[in-house]
């Protein structure tokens, strides 16, 4: 009995430690997001620029840091000359007065008396003041963002990111879902890069998931519908831009879920359409190939958009969903 009691106590202690460790890991994973949002809120209160707009701009800047080994707290950045001032003889200058004298953008955001380009709080504050200098209101914010990033697509993405942050009131929008229900009958292989001949020689920019007509198609993440309607190649298709700037392309659909429109916000697992065989012709063309979902994934690095093979990430999402389903049974 004593041995059993001892083993029971050990089991309870070990279980508590495992739970504490898991919670600790979850907290540590969430901590950068909480710290980042706190900075957005503080800077918004100081400058009047909406926190979700600052978050949207920072998220756009983050797209160009994908290859970095560690994700910066604040991705917005200035060149040394922009920060210190073009005529400033000291491009490493951290003195707010001399930086202001030479017309630099650098500011002291954390009150330590220095305008430190490497300090995320200083960078965010300087950026927010750049935005605020254009004038109040959404239109002026958008104009300032265009002047900073010098790309029309940037403003469109920032608007979308800001809407998502405002709608959900959180920065944690990284969840994904497999585009088909695991209960559906489907099959897919890696076909990205294979040749396609209809409409001219080209490569296949996606993965084909073969399934029955009418099988529900689901959004793979949080995002905004950027494109919906007919395309002579993809037939009835939907394009969704997610919070990381990735473009998710769903094509050859039979039709759409009710009431979906361009600009609507969607969530992981939300039904958006149905597997079909539309495309390869004028509007309404169907049946030129077996029913399937063409799923394409396009990344944007802040300068250009390009197709990547979605097959590996589809496998990951499928495995994760199976694991979650197994864990709940």
PyMOL commands that set and color helices and strands:
alter all, ss='L'
color gray80, all
select helices_A, chain A and resi 2-47+51-65+80-84+96-101+120-132+138-149+152-168+311-327
alter helices_A, ss='H'
color red, helices_A
select strands_A, chain A and resi 186-188+195-196+202-203+207-211+216-218+223-231+235-242+247-256+265-266+271-275+292-300+305-308
alter strands_A, ss='S'
color yellow, strands_A
deselect
rebuild
show_as cartoon
